[in-house]
Amino acid sequence: MAICRFGPTSDVFITEDGSTLECCACKLNNRAIYSTPLRAEMLHHMKDHLGAGHKVPPEVLVELAQTPKW
Ligand SMILES: [Zn+2]
C-alpha cells in the first residue's frame, strides 16, 4: 500500500506492506530503497528529506506519527 506517491507536492514515494516501510527511489539514498520497520525512523527519514529541501506532504508526517497498526 502506498502512503504517498511522487507528485507536484511530493518528492517521496513511501509504501508499507504491514511490516516494512519503504522510501522508494529515495533521493537521499542514490535512488535506492530506504527501508525500515519503524514508523519513527521513517518519520525521521522524512525530516531528513525536508532538511534537504525535498517536498513531503504534511499528511504523511501525521500518518507516520500515528501509533503503528501492527
Ligand atoms: Zn527517502
N, CA, C, O and the ligand as a Tripos MOL2 file, in Angstrom:
@<TRIPOS>MOLECULE
protein
  281   279    71     0     0
PROTEIN
NO_CHARGES

@<TRIPOS>ATOM
      1 N           0.8480   -1.1870    0.0000 N.3       1 MET1
      2 CA          0.0000    0.0000    0.0000 C.3       1 MET1
      3 C           0.8900    1.2460    0.0000 C.2       1 MET1
      4 O           1.8410    1.3390    0.7750 O.2       1 MET1
      5 N           0.5770    2.1790   -0.8580 N.am      2 ALA2
      6 CA          1.3730    3.4050   -0.9100 C.3       2 ALA2
      7 C           0.8390    4.4220    0.0840 C.2       2 ALA2
      8 O          -0.3570    4.7130    0.1040 O.2       2 ALA2
      9 N           1.7210    4.9570    0.9030 N.am      3 ILE3
     10 CA          1.3540    6.0370    1.8170 C.3       3 ILE3
     11 C           1.3800    7.3530    1.0580 C.2       3 ILE3
     12 O           0.5230    8.2120    1.2670 O.2       3 ILE3
     13 N           2.3580    7.5110    0.1810 N.am      4 CYS4
     14 CA          2.3450    8.6570   -0.7240 C.3       4 CYS4
     15 C           3.1680    8.3530   -1.9620 C.2       4 CYS4
     16 O           4.0760    7.5220   -1.9390 O.2       4 CYS4
     17 N           2.8350    9.0370   -3.0300 N.am      5 ARG5
     18 CA          3.4940    8.8170   -4.3150 C.3       5 ARG5
     19 C           4.1510   10.1040   -4.7800 C.2       5 ARG5
     20 O           3.8750   11.1860   -4.2610 O.2       5 ARG5
     21 N           5.0300    9.9680   -5.7740 N.am      6 PHE6
     22 CA          5.6320   11.1610   -6.3620 C.3       6 PHE6
     23 C           4.5520   12.0290   -6.9860 C.2       6 PHE6
     24 O           3.5950   11.5110   -7.5610 O.2       6 PHE6
     25 N           4.6930   13.3250   -6.8790 N.am      7 GLY7
     26 CA          3.7140   14.2360   -7.4710 C.3       7 GLY7
     27 C           4.1540   15.6660   -7.2690 C.2       7 GLY7
     28 O           5.2640   15.9210   -6.8010 O.2       7 GLY7
     29 N           3.2750   16.6160   -7.6260 N.am      8 PRO8
     30 CA          3.6180   18.0430   -7.5230 C.3       8 PRO8
     31 C           3.9690   18.4830   -6.1050 C.2       8 PRO8
     32 O           4.7450   19.4180   -5.9070 O.2       8 PRO8
     33 N           3.3800   17.7850   -5.1060 N.am      9 THR9
     34 CA          3.6400   18.1740   -3.7210 C.3       9 THR9
     35 C           4.4890   17.1450   -2.9840 C.2       9 THR9
     36 O           4.6460   17.2180   -1.7650 O.2       9 THR9
     37 N           5.0370   16.1850   -3.7310 N.am     10 SER10
     38 CA          5.7770   15.1150   -3.0680 C.3      10 SER10
     39 C           7.0130   14.6860   -3.8470 C.2      10 SER10
     40 O           6.9330   14.3530   -5.0300 O.2      10 SER10
     41 N           8.1490   14.7000   -3.1700 N.am     11 ASP11
     42 CA          9.3910   14.1850   -3.7450 C.3      11 ASP11
     43 C           9.7210   12.8090   -3.1780 C.2      11 ASP11
     44 O          10.8190   12.2910   -3.3770 O.2      11 ASP11
     45 N           8.7610   12.2290   -2.4740 N.am     12 VAL12
     46 CA          8.9980   10.9050   -1.8860 C.3      12 VAL12
     47 C           7.8770    9.9420   -2.2690 C.2      12 VAL12
     48 O           6.7450   10.3480   -2.5320 O.2      12 VAL12
     49 N           8.2160    8.6850   -2.2930 N.am     13 PHE13
     50 CA          7.2560    7.6150   -2.5870 C.3      13 PHE13
     51 C           7.4380    6.5800   -1.4990 C.2      13 PHE13
     52 O           8.4530    5.8860   -1.4430 O.2      13 PHE13
     53 N           6.4280    6.4830   -0.6210 N.am     14 ILE14
     54 CA          6.5440    5.5780    0.5300 C.3      14 ILE14
     55 C           5.5000    4.4810    0.4170 C.2      14 ILE14
     56 O           4.3350    4.7420    0.1210 O.2      14 ILE14
     57 N           5.9300    3.2590    0.6550 N.am     15 THR15
     58 CA          4.9820    2.1500    0.7040 C.3      15 THR15
     59 C           5.1120    1.4520    2.0510 C.2      15 THR15
     60 O           6.1400    1.5450    2.7220 O.2      15 THR15
     61 N           4.0580    0.7570    2.4280 N.am     16 GLU16
     62 CA          4.1340   -0.0890    3.6120 C.3      16 GLU16
     63 C           3.4440   -1.3980    3.2750 C.2      16 GLU16
     64 O           2.4210   -1.4140    2.5910 O.2      16 GLU16
     65 N           4.0090   -2.4910    3.7570 N.am     17 ASP17
     66 CA          3.4190   -3.7970    3.4440 C.3      17 ASP17
     67 C           2.9500   -4.5170    4.6990 C.2      17 ASP17
     68 O           2.7060   -5.7230    4.6710 O.2      17 ASP17
     69 N           2.8240   -3.7870    5.7920 N.am     18 GLY18
     70 CA          2.3510   -4.4090    7.0250 C.3      18 GLY18
     71 C           3.4670   -4.6190    8.0280 C.2      18 GLY18
     72 O           3.2180   -4.6540    9.2330 O.2      18 GLY18
     73 N           4.7000   -4.7600    7.5460 N.am     19 SER19
     74 CA          5.8060   -4.9130    8.4960 C.3      19 SER19
     75 C           6.9890   -4.0210    8.1470 C.2      19 SER19
     76 O           7.8680   -3.7950    8.9790 O.2      19 SER19
     77 N           7.0120   -3.5150    6.9170 N.am     20 THR20
     78 CA          8.1460   -2.7010    6.4740 C.3      20 THR20
     79 C           7.6510   -1.4620    5.7570 C.2      20 THR20
     80 O           6.7180   -1.5120    4.9550 O.2      20 THR20
     81 N           8.2990   -0.3490    6.0650 N.am     21 LEU21
     82 CA          8.0590    0.8970    5.3370 C.3      21 LEU21
     83 C           9.2190    1.0940    4.3760 C.2      21 LEU21
     84 O          10.3770    0.8720    4.7290 O.2      21 LEU21
     85 N           8.8960    1.5150    3.1480 N.am     22 GLU22
     86 CA          9.9520    1.7340    2.1730 C.3      22 GLU22
     87 C           9.8280    3.1040    1.5320 C.2      22 GLU22
     88 O           8.7470    3.5090    1.1030 O.2      22 GLU22
     89 N          10.9530    3.8130    1.4720 N.am     23 CYS23
     90 CA         11.0470    5.0580    0.7250 C.3      23 CYS23
     91 C          11.6700    4.6800   -0.6150 C.2      23 CYS23
     92 O          12.8800    4.4760   -0.7130 O.2      23 CYS23
     93 N          10.8170    4.5870   -1.6600 N.am     24 CYS24
     94 CA         11.2560    4.0520   -2.9490 C.3      24 CYS24
     95 C          11.9780    5.1090   -3.7750 C.2      24 CYS24
     96 O          11.6160    6.2850   -3.7580 O.2      24 CYS24
     97 N          13.0000    4.6700   -4.4950 N.am     25 ALA25
     98 CA         13.7860    5.5770   -5.3460 C.3      25 ALA25
     99 C          14.1880    6.8200   -4.5630 C.2      25 ALA25
    100 O          14.0560    7.9510   -5.0320 O.2      25 ALA25
    101 N          14.6870    6.5680   -3.3490 N.am     26 CYS26
    102 CA         14.9960    7.6450   -2.4110 C.3      26 CYS26
    103 C          16.0700    8.5870   -2.9300 C.2      26 CYS26
    104 O          17.1610    8.1620   -3.3110 O.2      26 CYS26
    105 N          15.7400    9.8800   -2.9360 N.am     27 LYS27
    106 CA         16.7030   10.8780   -3.4200 C.3      27 LYS27
    107 C          17.8670   11.0630   -2.4630 C.2      27 LYS27
    108 O          18.9080   11.5990   -2.8410 O.2      27 LYS27
    109 N          17.6940   10.6220   -1.2270 N.am     28 LEU28
    110 CA         18.7850   10.7230   -0.2540 C.3      28 LEU28
    111 C          19.6500    9.4680   -0.2680 C.2      28 LEU28
    112 O          20.6940    9.4140    0.3810 O.2      28 LEU28
    113 N          19.2060    8.4670   -1.0120 N.am     29 ASN29
    114 CA         19.8650    7.1580   -0.9710 C.3      29 ASN29
    115 C          20.2450    6.6970   -2.3750 C.2      29 ASN29
    116 O          20.1890    5.5080   -2.6890 O.2      29 ASN29
    117 N          20.6300    7.6560   -3.2110 N.am     30 ASN30
    118 CA         21.0840    7.3360   -4.5610 C.3      30 ASN30
    119 C          20.0330    6.5780   -5.3670 C.2      30 ASN30
    120 O          20.3530    5.6940   -6.1620 O.2      30 ASN30
    121 N          18.7570    6.9500   -5.1390 N.am     31 ARG31
    122 CA         17.6150    6.3430   -5.8400 C.3      31 ARG31
    123 C          17.4120    4.8650   -5.5080 C.2      31 ARG31
    124 O          16.6800    4.1590   -6.2010 O.2      31 ARG31
    125 N          18.0650    4.4090   -4.4420 N.am     32 ALA32
    126 CA         17.8060    3.0520   -3.9760 C.3      32 ALA32
    127 C          16.6640    3.1140   -2.9630 C.2      32 ALA32
    128 O          16.1680    4.1940   -2.6440 O.2      32 ALA32
    129 N          16.2560    1.9630   -2.4660 N.am     33 ILE33
    130 CA         15.1740    1.9180   -1.4820 C.3      33 ILE33
    131 C          15.7480    2.0730   -0.0800 C.2      33 ILE33
    132 O          16.7120    1.4050    0.2940 O.2      33 ILE33
    133 N          15.1320    2.9700    0.6880 N.am     34 TYR34
    134 CA         15.4250    3.0480    2.1180 C.3      34 TYR34
    135 C          14.2910    2.3340    2.8200 C.2      34 TYR34
    136 O          13.1290    2.6900    2.6230 O.2      34 TYR34
    137 N          14.5960    1.3350    3.6370 N.am     35 SER35
    138 CA         13.5090    0.6300    4.3120 C.3      35 SER35
    139 C          13.7680    0.5130    5.7990 C.2      35 SER35
    140 O          14.9110    0.4330    6.2480 O.2      35 SER35
    141 N          12.6830    0.5030    6.5490 N.am     36 THR36
    142 CA         12.7480    0.3610    7.9980 C.3      36 THR36
    143 C          11.4190   -0.1910    8.4840 C.2      36 THR36
    144 O          10.3810    0.1060    7.8930 O.2      36 THR36
    145 N          11.4250   -0.9880    9.5460 N.am     37 PRO37
    146 CA         10.1650   -1.4530   10.1030 C.3      37 PRO37
    147 C           9.5360   -0.4340   11.0490 C.2      37 PRO37
    148 O           8.4010   -0.6070   11.4950 O.2      37 PRO37
    149 N          10.2800    0.6270   11.3510 N.am     38 LEU38
    150 CA          9.8210    1.5600   12.3810 C.3      38 LEU38
    151 C           9.2820    2.8580   11.7980 C.2      38 LEU38
    152 O           9.9580    3.5310   11.0210 O.2      38 LEU38
    153 N           8.0610    3.1970   12.1800 N.am     39 ARG39
    154 CA          7.4750    4.4580   11.7190 C.3      39 ARG39
    155 C           8.2790    5.6510   12.2020 C.2      39 ARG39
    156 O           8.4490    6.6300   11.4760 O.2      39 ARG39
    157 N           8.7740    5.5660   13.4310 N.am     40 ALA40
    158 CA          9.5450    6.6910   13.9730 C.3      40 ALA40
    159 C          10.7980    6.9380   13.1330 C.2      40 ALA40
    160 O          11.2080    8.0810   12.9300 O.2      40 ALA40
    161 N          11.4020    5.8420   12.6450 N.am     41 GLU41
    162 CA         12.5980    6.0030   11.8140 C.3      41 GLU41
    163 C          12.2480    6.5910   10.4560 C.2      41 GLU41
    164 O          12.9920    7.4100    9.9150 O.2      41 GLU41
    165 N          11.1110    6.1700    9.9060 N.am     42 MET42
    166 CA         10.7060    6.7310    8.6190 C.3      42 MET42
    167 C          10.3330    8.2000    8.7810 C.2      42 MET42
    168 O          10.5860    9.0150    7.8940 O.2      42 MET42
    169 N           9.7360    8.5290    9.9110 N.am     43 LEU43
    170 CA          9.4100    9.9350   10.1740 C.3      43 LEU43
    171 C          10.7040   10.7580   10.2290 C.2      43 LEU43
    172 O          10.7890   11.8460    9.6610 O.2      43 LEU43
    173 N          11.6980   10.2180   10.9200 N.am     44 HIS44
    174 CA         12.9980   10.8900   10.9920 C.3      44 HIS44
    175 C          13.5950   11.0290    9.5850 C.2      44 HIS44
    176 O          14.1800   12.0580    9.2450 O.2      44 HIS44
    177 N          13.4370    9.9840    8.7850 N.am     45 HIS45
    178 CA         13.9460    9.9920    7.4070 C.3      45 HIS45
    179 C          13.2460   11.0850    6.5880 C.2      45 HIS45
    180 O          13.8770   11.7630    5.7770 O.2      45 HIS45
    181 N          11.9400   11.2450    6.8110 N.am     46 MET46
    182 CA         11.2040   12.3000    6.0880 C.3      46 MET46
    183 C          11.7220   13.6830    6.4930 C.2      46 MET46
    184 O          11.7790   14.6020    5.6760 O.2      46 MET46
    185 N          12.0960   13.8130    7.7660 N.am     47 LYS47
    186 CA         12.6370   15.1010    8.2070 C.3      47 LYS47
    187 C          13.9870   15.3650    7.5470 C.2      47 LYS47
    188 O          14.3380   16.5150    7.2830 O.2      47 LYS47
    189 N          14.7440   14.2950    7.2800 N.am     48 ASP48
    190 CA         15.9900   14.4610    6.5250 C.3      48 ASP48
    191 C          15.6840   14.9480    5.1090 C.2      48 ASP48
    192 O          16.3880   15.7980    4.5640 O.2      48 ASP48
    193 N          14.5980   14.3820    4.5120 N.am     49 HIS49
    194 CA         14.2000   14.8490    3.1740 C.3      49 HIS49
    195 C          13.8390   16.3370    3.2200 C.2      49 HIS49
    196 O          14.2650   17.1160    2.3680 O.2      49 HIS49
    197 N          13.0560   16.7130    4.2160 N.am     50 LEU50
    198 CA         12.6700   18.1240    4.3350 C.3      50 LEU50
    199 C          13.9040   19.0030    4.4980 C.2      50 LEU50
    200 O          13.9890   20.0890    3.9250 O.2      50 LEU50
    201 N          14.8550   18.5180    5.2840 N.am     51 GLY51
    202 CA         16.0830   19.2630    5.5190 C.3      51 GLY51
    203 C          16.8980   19.4410    4.2420 C.2      51 GLY51
    204 O          17.6620   20.3970    4.1050 O.2      51 GLY51
    205 N          16.7200   18.4930    3.2990 N.am     52 ALA52
    206 CA         17.4340   18.5560    2.0170 C.3      52 ALA52
    207 C          16.6580   19.3970    1.0040 C.2      52 ALA52
    208 O          17.0890   19.5680   -0.1360 O.2      52 ALA52
    209 N          15.4940   19.9250    1.4420 N.am     53 GLY53
    210 CA         14.7020   20.7790    0.5550 C.3      53 GLY53
    211 C          13.7020   20.0180   -0.2970 C.2      53 GLY53
    212 O          13.1130   20.5790   -1.2210 O.2      53 GLY53
    213 N          13.5070   18.7300    0.0140 N.am     54 HIS54
    214 CA         12.5360   17.9340   -0.7450 C.3      54 HIS54
    215 C          11.1330   18.1680   -0.2100 C.2      54 HIS54
    216 O          10.9510   18.5280    0.9530 O.2      54 HIS54
    217 N          10.1410   17.9580   -1.0750 N.am     55 LYS55
    218 CA          8.7530   18.1080   -0.6560 C.3      55 LYS55
    219 C           8.2380   16.8050   -0.0580 C.2      55 LYS55
    220 O           8.3670   15.7320   -0.6480 O.2      55 LYS55
    221 N           7.6490   16.9310    1.1300 N.am     56 VAL56
    222 CA          6.9820   15.8030    1.7860 C.3      56 VAL56
    223 C           5.6160   16.3060    2.2230 C.2      56 VAL56
    224 O           5.5390   17.2560    3.0020 O.2      56 VAL56
    225 N           4.5250   15.6920    1.7420 N.am     57 PRO57
    226 CA          3.1870   16.1660    2.1230 C.3      57 PRO57
    227 C           2.9970   16.1220    3.6420 C.2      57 PRO57
    228 O           3.3590   15.1320    4.2770 O.2      57 PRO57
    229 N           2.4340   17.1800    4.2300 N.am     58 PRO58
    230 CA          2.2680   17.2380    5.6880 C.3      58 PRO58
    231 C           1.4700   16.0630    6.2410 C.2      58 PRO58
    232 O           1.7350   15.5940    7.3480 O.2      58 PRO58
    233 N           0.4780   15.5800    5.4590 N.am     59 GLU59
    234 CA         -0.3330   14.4720    5.9700 C.3      59 GLU59
    235 C           0.4880   13.1950    6.1350 C.2      59 GLU59
    236 O           0.1420   12.3250    6.9340 O.2      59 GLU59
    237 N           1.5690   13.0890    5.3800 N.am     60 VAL60
    238 CA          2.4400   11.9230    5.5200 C.3      60 VAL60
    239 C           3.1340   11.9450    6.8800 C.2      60 VAL60
    240 O           3.2940   10.9090    7.5260 O.2      60 VAL60
    241 N           3.5410   13.1350    7.3010 N.am     61 LEU61
    242 CA          4.1860   13.2660    8.6160 C.3      61 LEU61
    243 C           3.1950   12.9080    9.7170 C.2      61 LEU61
    244 O           3.5600   12.2800   10.7110 O.2      61 LEU61
    245 N           1.9420   13.3120    9.5350 N.am     62 VAL62
    246 CA          0.8930   12.9770   10.5100 C.3      62 VAL62
    247 C           0.6780   11.4660   10.5410 C.2      62 VAL62
    248 O           0.5970   10.8540   11.6060 O.2      62 VAL62
    249 N           0.5870   10.8820    9.3520 N.am     63 GLU63
    250 CA          0.3770    9.4370    9.2440 C.3      63 GLU63
    251 C           1.4910    8.6620    9.9420 C.2      63 GLU63
    252 O           1.2300    7.7120   10.6800 O.2      63 GLU63
    253 N           2.7250    9.0740    9.7050 N.am     64 LEU64
    254 CA          3.8680    8.3480   10.2750 C.3      64 LEU64
    255 C           3.9680    8.5430   11.7840 C.2      64 LEU64
    256 O           4.5380    7.7080   12.4870 O.2      64 LEU64
    257 N           3.4140    9.6460   12.2770 N.am     65 ALA65
    258 CA          3.4880    9.9340   13.7110 C.3      65 ALA65
    259 C           2.4280    9.1600   14.5020 C.2      65 ALA65
    260 O           2.4620    9.1150   15.7320 O.2      65 ALA65
    261 N           1.4870    8.5520   13.7700 N.am     66 GLN66
    262 CA          0.4230    7.8120   14.4560 C.3      66 GLN66
    263 C           0.9420    6.4860   15.0090 C.2      66 GLN66
    264 O           1.9980    5.9910   14.6160 O.2      66 GLN66
    265 N           0.1760    5.9430   15.9180 N.am     67 THR67
    266 CA          0.5130    4.6520   16.5170 C.3      67 THR67
    267 C           0.5110    3.5670   15.4470 C.2      67 THR67
    268 O          -0.4240    3.4910   14.6500 O.2      67 THR67
    269 N           1.5170    2.7500   15.4180 N.am     68 PRO68
    270 CA          1.5640    1.6750   14.4190 C.3      68 PRO68
    271 C           0.3290    0.7980   14.4930 C.2      68 PRO68
    272 O          -0.2450    0.5810   15.5600 O.2      68 PRO68
    273 N          -0.0650    0.2980   13.3250 N.am     69 LYS69
    274 CA         -1.2540   -0.5590   13.2630 C.3      69 LYS69
    275 C          -0.8920   -2.0080   13.5530 C.2      69 LYS69
    276 O          -1.7820   -2.8390   13.7330 O.2      69 LYS69
    277 N           0.3830   -2.3230   13.6000 N.am     70 TRP70
    278 CA          0.7660   -3.7060   13.8600 C.3      70 TRP70
    279 C           1.5530   -3.8110   15.1370 C.2      70 TRP70
    280 O           1.9630   -4.9070   15.5210 O.2      70 TRP70
    281 ZN         13.9700    8.7230    1.3390 Zn       71 ZN71
@<TRIPOS>BOND
     1     1     2 1
     2     2     3 1
     3     3     4 2
     4     3     5 am
     5     5     6 1
     6     6     7 1
     7     7     8 2
     8     7     9 am
     9     9    10 1
    10    10    11 1
    11    11    12 2
    12    11    13 am
    13    13    14 1
    14    14    15 1
    15    15    16 2
    16    15    17 am
    17    17    18 1
    18    18    19 1
    19    19    20 2
    20    19    21 am
    21    21    22 1
    22    22    23 1
    23    23    24 2
    24    23    25 am
    25    25    26 1
    26    26    27 1
    27    27    28 2
    28    27    29 am
    29    29    30 1
    30    30    31 1
    31    31    32 2
    32    31    33 am
    33    33    34 1
    34    34    35 1
    35    35    36 2
    36    35    37 am
    37    37    38 1
    38    38    39 1
    39    39    40 2
    40    39    41 am
    41    41    42 1
    42    42    43 1
    43    43    44 2
    44    43    45 am
    45    45    46 1
    46    46    47 1
    47    47    48 2
    48    47    49 am
    49    49    50 1
    50    50    51 1
    51    51    52 2
    52    51    53 am
    53    53    54 1
    54    54    55 1
    55    55    56 2
    56    55    57 am
    57    57    58 1
    58    58    59 1
    59    59    60 2
    60    59    61 am
    61    61    62 1
    62    62    63 1
    63    63    64 2
    64    63    65 am
    65    65    66 1
    66    66    67 1
    67    67    68 2
    68    67    69 am
    69    69    70 1
    70    70    71 1
    71    71    72 2
    72    71    73 am
    73    73    74 1
    74    74    75 1
    75    75    76 2
    76    75    77 am
    77    77    78 1
    78    78    79 1
    79    79    80 2
    80    79    81 am
    81    81    82 1
    82    82    83 1
    83    83    84 2
    84    83    85 am
    85    85    86 1
    86    86    87 1
    87    87    88 2
    88    87    89 am
    89    89    90 1
    90    90    91 1
    91    91    92 2
    92    91    93 am
    93    93    94 1
    94    94    95 1
    95    95    96 2
    96    95    97 am
    97    97    98 1
    98    98    99 1
    99    99   100 2
   100    99   101 am
   101   101   102 1
   102   102   103 1
   103   103   104 2
   104   103   105 am
   105   105   106 1
   106   106   107 1
   107   107   108 2
   108   107   109 am
   109   109   110 1
   110   110   111 1
   111   111   112 2
   112   111   113 am
   113   113   114 1
   114   114   115 1
   115   115   116 2
   116   115   117 am
   117   117   118 1
   118   118   119 1
   119   119   120 2
   120   119   121 am
   121   121   122 1
   122   122   123 1
   123   123   124 2
   124   123   125 am
   125   125   126 1
   126   126   127 1
   127   127   128 2
   128   127   129 am
   129   129   130 1
   130   130   131 1
   131   131   132 2
   132   131   133 am
   133   133   134 1
   134   134   135 1
   135   135   136 2
   136   135   137 am
   137   137   138 1
   138   138   139 1
   139   139   140 2
   140   139   141 am
   141   141   142 1
   142   142   143 1
   143   143   144 2
   144   143   145 am
   145   145   146 1
   146   146   147 1
   147   147   148 2
   148   147   149 am
   149   149   150 1
   150   150   151 1
   151   151   152 2
   152   151   153 am
   153   153   154 1
   154   154   155 1
   155   155   156 2
   156   155   157 am
   157   157   158 1
   158   158   159 1
   159   159   160 2
   160   159   161 am
   161   161   162 1
   162   162   163 1
   163   163   164 2
   164   163   165 am
   165   165   166 1
   166   166   167 1
   167   167   168 2
   168   167   169 am
   169   169   170 1
   170   170   171 1
   171   171   172 2
   172   171   173 am
   173   173   174 1
   174   174   175 1
   175   175   176 2
   176   175   177 am
   177   177   178 1
   178   178   179 1
   179   179   180 2
   180   179   181 am
   181   181   182 1
   182   182   183 1
   183   183   184 2
   184   183   185 am
   185   185   186 1
   186   186   187 1
   187   187   188 2
   188   187   189 am
   189   189   190 1
   190   190   191 1
   191   191   192 2
   192   191   193 am
   193   193   194 1
   194   194   195 1
   195   195   196 2
   196   195   197 am
   197   197   198 1
   198   198   199 1
   199   199   200 2
   200   199   201 am
   201   201   202 1
   202   202   203 1
   203   203   204 2
   204   203   205 am
   205   205   206 1
   206   206   207 1
   207   207   208 2
   208   207   209 am
   209   209   210 1
   210   210   211 1
   211   211   212 2
   212   211   213 am
   213   213   214 1
   214   214   215 1
   215   215   216 2
   216   215   217 am
   217   217   218 1
   218   218   219 1
   219   219   220 2
   220   219   221 am
   221   221   222 1
   222   222   223 1
   223   223   224 2
   224   223   225 am
   225   225   226 1
   226   226   227 1
   227   227   228 2
   228   227   229 am
   229   229   230 1
   230   230   231 1
   231   231   232 2
   232   231   233 am
   233   233   234 1
   234   234   235 1
   235   235   236 2
   236   235   237 am
   237   237   238 1
   238   238   239 1
   239   239   240 2
   240   239   241 am
   241   241   242 1
   242   242   243 1
   243   243   244 2
   244   243   245 am
   245   245   246 1
   246   246   247 1
   247   247   248 2
   248   247   249 am
   249   249   250 1
   250   250   251 1
   251   251   252 2
   252   251   253 am
   253   253   254 1
   254   254   255 1
   255   255   256 2
   256   255   257 am
   257   257   258 1
   258   258   259 1
   259   259   260 2
   260   259   261 am
   261   261   262 1
   262   262   263 1
   263   263   264 2
   264   263   265 am
   265   265   266 1
   266   266   267 1
   267   267   268 2
   268   267   269 am
   269   269   270 1
   270   270   271 1
   271   271   272 2
   272   271   273 am
   273   273   274 1
   274   274   275 1
   275   275   276 2
   276   275   277 am
   277   277   278 1
   278   278   279 1
   279   279   280 2
@<TRIPOS>SUBSTRUCTURE
     1 MET1         2 RESIDUE 1 A MET
     2 ALA2         6 RESIDUE 1 A ALA
     3 ILE3        10 RESIDUE 1 A ILE
     4 CYS4        14 RESIDUE 1 A CYS
     5 ARG5        18 RESIDUE 1 A ARG
     6 PHE6        22 RESIDUE 1 A PHE
     7 GLY7        26 RESIDUE 1 A GLY
     8 PRO8        30 RESIDUE 1 A PRO
     9 THR9        34 RESIDUE 1 A THR
    10 SER10       38 RESIDUE 1 A SER
    11 ASP11       42 RESIDUE 1 A ASP
    12 VAL12       46 RESIDUE 1 A VAL
    13 PHE13       50 RESIDUE 1 A PHE
    14 ILE14       54 RESIDUE 1 A ILE
    15 THR15       58 RESIDUE 1 A THR
    16 GLU16       62 RESIDUE 1 A GLU
    17 ASP17       66 RESIDUE 1 A ASP
    18 GLY18       70 RESIDUE 1 A GLY
    19 SER19       74 RESIDUE 1 A SER
    20 THR20       78 RESIDUE 1 A THR
    21 LEU21       82 RESIDUE 1 A LEU
    22 GLU22       86 RESIDUE 1 A GLU
    23 CYS23       90 RESIDUE 1 A CYS
    24 CYS24       94 RESIDUE 1 A CYS
    25 ALA25       98 RESIDUE 1 A ALA
    26 CYS26      102 RESIDUE 1 A CYS
    27 LYS27      106 RESIDUE 1 A LYS
    28 LEU28      110 RESIDUE 1 A LEU
    29 ASN29      114 RESIDUE 1 A ASN
    30 ASN30      118 RESIDUE 1 A ASN
    31 ARG31      122 RESIDUE 1 A ARG
    32 ALA32      126 RESIDUE 1 A ALA
    33 ILE33      130 RESIDUE 1 A ILE
    34 TYR34      134 RESIDUE 1 A TYR
    35 SER35      138 RESIDUE 1 A SER
    36 THR36      142 RESIDUE 1 A THR
    37 PRO37      146 RESIDUE 1 A PRO
    38 LEU38      150 RESIDUE 1 A LEU
    39 ARG39      154 RESIDUE 1 A ARG
    40 ALA40      158 RESIDUE 1 A ALA
    41 GLU41      162 RESIDUE 1 A GLU
    42 MET42      166 RESIDUE 1 A MET
    43 LEU43      170 RESIDUE 1 A LEU
    44 HIS44      174 RESIDUE 1 A HIS
    45 HIS45      178 RESIDUE 1 A HIS
    46 MET46      182 RESIDUE 1 A MET
    47 LYS47      186 RESIDUE 1 A LYS
    48 ASP48      190 RESIDUE 1 A ASP
    49 HIS49      194 RESIDUE 1 A HIS
    50 LEU50      198 RESIDUE 1 A LEU
    51 GLY51      202 RESIDUE 1 A GLY
    52 ALA52      206 RESIDUE 1 A ALA
    53 GLY53      210 RESIDUE 1 A GLY
    54 HIS54      214 RESIDUE 1 A HIS
    55 LYS55      218 RESIDUE 1 A LYS
    56 VAL56      222 RESIDUE 1 A VAL
    57 PRO57      226 RESIDUE 1 A PRO
    58 PRO58      230 RESIDUE 1 A PRO
    59 GLU59      234 RESIDUE 1 A GLU
    60 VAL60      238 RESIDUE 1 A VAL
    61 LEU61      242 RESIDUE 1 A LEU
    62 VAL62      246 RESIDUE 1 A VAL
    63 GLU63      250 RESIDUE 1 A GLU
    64 LEU64      254 RESIDUE 1 A LEU
    65 ALA65      258 RESIDUE 1 A ALA
    66 GLN66      262 RESIDUE 1 A GLN
    67 THR67      266 RESIDUE 1 A THR
    68 PRO68      270 RESIDUE 1 A PRO
    69 LYS69      274 RESIDUE 1 A LYS
    70 TRP70      278 RESIDUE 1 A TRP
    71 ZN71       281 GROUP 0 **** ****
